[in-house]
Amino acid sequence: SAPQLLNSSAPLPLSPSVPLHLNPSAPQPATTSNEICLPDECFTKDWFYRTIQWVVCGYARFMHSYTMMGLENVRPGPGLVVGLHSSHSSDIAITAMSQQQKTGRVVRALIHEQSWWLRHYFLRLGAVCGTRSTAVQVCKMGHVAACIPGGVEEVMMHISRNGAHAYDLCWRSYNGTLRRGFAHVALQMGSGFPIYPSFNENAEEMRFNPFFEVWTGLRLDIAYGKLMRSAPKPFRWAMWQLAFFAWISVCYLSVPIPVKVTGHVGQPVIVEAEDTVESLALKVKNSMENLIHEVRLML
């Protein structure tokens, strides 16, 4: 039976390794039903999940006195949490694991395809591959999914200009494409489906990265950005990939800073019958920016 799939001796069943695509027009091999249909109890009874949660949440409480506000806004049933991407990413696991501790519900994080080579670990933490079809399937099963629309583009903006834009949203790809996949998913779920804006107060202040400080201090971020934007399209793509791998190589070398960090979940944006992809994405973006602005004003 399903609850027996995640015990100390039986690893999560895995589908064959196949190429994964985020492009909705490309063939998207779905995550197998065995990987996403497990009830929350399967994860919370698994020694691997419990150990990671104990370490992550214990560290968050000790180093950052981590708390969450607004969890009462999360309704029973399916939903989609939309978050802000920090420059170091260490707050992602803290948020997901802490939310499960408080609500009893495992957050089904939608993981980027470039990180999916670690699927054997992510799957045992409740994560799934971040395709639209998988996200819809997860929500239709009554789970709460979570995504970060800004991705690496948002990260690059946060570390630029010495953190002047550390809490700004950037939901546009380097090639100009708007990030609205979450709106497509929500519209497929239909009227009444909730989208929850969420971010961590002091997420950027909780880590210090000397590499980022040198990079921005010498204004190399501005020079590289101008050079990339002026380059021909194939070179622009290559320069963006280089920037991505440079960031991923050093982002986890940041130094923890003992500051108070608070996770915030805002009032849900409810899908309405007249919503379009564009209007819904804009409503969520405005709700997210208002939440960040209100919290930052209180600092």
N, C-alpha and C positions, 0 to 999 in steps of 0.2 A: 504494500500500500504506500501512498505518497509519503506519509510521515516517516517511514522507515528508510527513505532515500538519503536522509541526512543524519547519519549517526556516526559514532566515532570510528566505525570500521568501513562504512560504505560511502565513497565519494559521490558527489553529485553527478548524475548521468550527463554526459557531454555529447553533443552532436559532432559529426566529422568536421574537420577544419576546412572551411571554404572561404573564398574571397568575400569580403563584406563591403557593401556600397551604401553611402549616405545619399547619393544622388537618387531622388525618387523616381526618375525616369529609367534608371538602370535596374536590372534584375536584382531583387533584394532577398537573398535566402533568409528565411525567417528563423529566429531562434526557436529551437524545438519546444514543443509544449511541455516536455518534462522539465525544461529549464526555467519556465516562468509560471507554471501552474501550481507550484508548491505553496501550500498555506504558510502563513507567517510562523506558525509553531515549528515547522521543520527547520527553519533557520535558527530560531531562538533556542532550540534543543541541541543544535550542532556545536560540538566543542570548538570548531574553528571560528565560527561566528561569535560565540560567547567570549573566546579568548581575545579576538581582535577588538571586540566592543569593550571589554574590560580594560585593555591597554589604552585605547583611544579616548574613552570617556574619563578614565582615571587621570590621564595626562591633561586633558582639557580642564578638569576640575582643579588639579594641582597647579598648573601653570597659568591658567587664564580665568579661573573661577567661572567657568562657562555655564551660562544659563540660557534658556529660550523663553521668549515672550510671544504671545499671539497664537499658541497652539490650540487654544479654544476655537480659533477660526476654522480649523480643519474639521470638515464634516465627516460623518460616517459615509462609507461608500467610496467610489473612485474619485480621483482628482489628479491634478498635475501641478507640481511645485516648480516654479521658475526662479532660478537663482542668479547671483552675481559671481563672476569668476575672479578669484584673487590671483595675485602674481605667483603664489607659492603652492596653491591647491591643497595645502594641509588641512584647511578648514572644512573641506568637502566631507571627508569621513567623519569628522567631529559632528557636523550638523546631522548627517544621516543617522549615525549611531545614537546620538542624543535624542533625536526625535523618536526613534523606536523605543528607547527607554521610557520616555514620557507618555507615549501614546499606545505602546504595545503593537504598533503596526510597522512592518519592515518597509522602508522606502526603497522602491525599485528604481535605482539610478540608471539613467540612459547613458551608456559609456560610448565615447567616440571610437570609431573603427580603428584609429591608429594606436589605441591602447588595448584593443581587444585580443592581442596576442597573450595577454594575462587573463584570459577568460576563465581558466581553471580556478583562479582565486576570486575573480569578480563574481562569478556565478554563485559561489558559496556565501557571498555577502549580500545576495539579493539583487545584484546588478544584472542588466541585460544589455544587448547591443542596441545602440541608439538609432535604430531605423524607425520611420514613422509607423510602419506596419506592426512592428513589435510593440511600440508604445501604445497603439490602439488596442492591441491584444491584451496587454497588461492591464490597461484601464477597464476594459470590458470584463475582466475577471474580478473587478472590484478593488484593485490595488491603488496605491498612491505612487505615481511615477514622478521622477524629478529630472530636470534638465537645466543646462546653462547655455542659453542661446548665443551669448557673446563669444564663447570659445576662446581660442588663442588671440584673435583680434582684440578682444576685450582685455586680455592679459597685457598685450603690447601697449595698449593705451594707458593702462594703469601704471606701468613702470616707466612711461615716458615723462619727460619734463619734471623729473624728481618727484613724481607722485602727485602732480597738480590735478590729475584727472583720476585719482585712485578709486573714486566711487561713482564715476560716470558709466553709463551704459553704452555699449558699442555693439549693436545688433546688425552689423553689416560686414560681409566677408571682404577680404583684401581686394577681390576683383569687383566689388561694388554690389554683389548680390545681397538682398535683405534676408536676414535670418528670421523666417516665419514658420518654420516647421512645426513648432509647438501649437500654432494657431490652426494649422491643418489638422493636427491630431484632435484638438479640442472640438473643432467643427464636426469631425467625423463622429465624435461622441454625442453630439446633439445638444439641444437647448437644456439649460439647467446644469451643465457640466461646470465644475469650479476650477479655476486656475489661481494658485496662491503665489503672490510675490513674496520673495524671501531674500534676506541677506544677513551677513554677520557684521555687526558693529565692531570696529577696530580690527577687521580682518587683515588689513594691510599693516597695521601697527604691530601685529603679533609676531612678525618676522622681520629680520634685517638681513638683506643680501648685499654683501660688499661688491659683488660683480655688477649688480644692477646700479648701485650707487656710482661706481666708476664709469659705467657705460653712459648713464644719463648726465653725470657731472661733466664729462668731456663733450656732451652734446652729440655723441655718436648716434643716439637714437634718432635725432632730427636729420642728421646727414644721411643715415642709412635709409630712412623713410623717403626722403626726397629722391635719392638715387633709385630706389625700388620703383617708385611711382613713375619715374621718367624712363625706365627701362622698357624694351620691347616685351610683349606679353610672355613669350616662353622664358625669358630671363627673369621677369617679374615673379613667375611661379617658382623658379629655382631659388631666387633670393628669399622668397617667403618660406619655403621649406627649410632653407638654411637657418633662418631666424627662429623657426619653430624648434628645430633640433638643438640650436644653441640655448634656447630658453629651457627646454625640458632637461638639458644636461646640467644646468646650474640652479634651477629653481628649488631643488630639494637640499641645496647646500646652504640655505638661509639659516640664520641664527635665531632661535626662539627668544622672544621678548616677553617677560611676565606682565602682560597687561590684561585688564578685564575685557572679555569678549562676550558679547550677547547676540544670540541669534534672534532674528525678528521674522515673524510670519504675518503678513498683512491680511486685510479683508479680501475674500475671494472675488475675483472677476468672474461673473457668471455668463456663460454663453447664452446669447439670445437668438431668436429665430431669424432676425434681420441682419445678424452679424455676417461680415465677409472676412476673408483672411486678413485683409489690410486693416479693417476697422477693429477687429479683435486684437491683432498684434499691437495696434496703437493704444488701445485701452489698457492692455497689460503693461506696456512700456510706461505709460503715464502713471499707472498705479504703482509700479515699481519705483519710479523716480520720486513720486510723492512720499512713499514710505521712507526711502533713503533720506530725503530732504527733511522730513519731520524728525527722524531720529538724530540726524546730524545737527539739527538746530538745538537739540537739548544738550549737546556736549559742552 
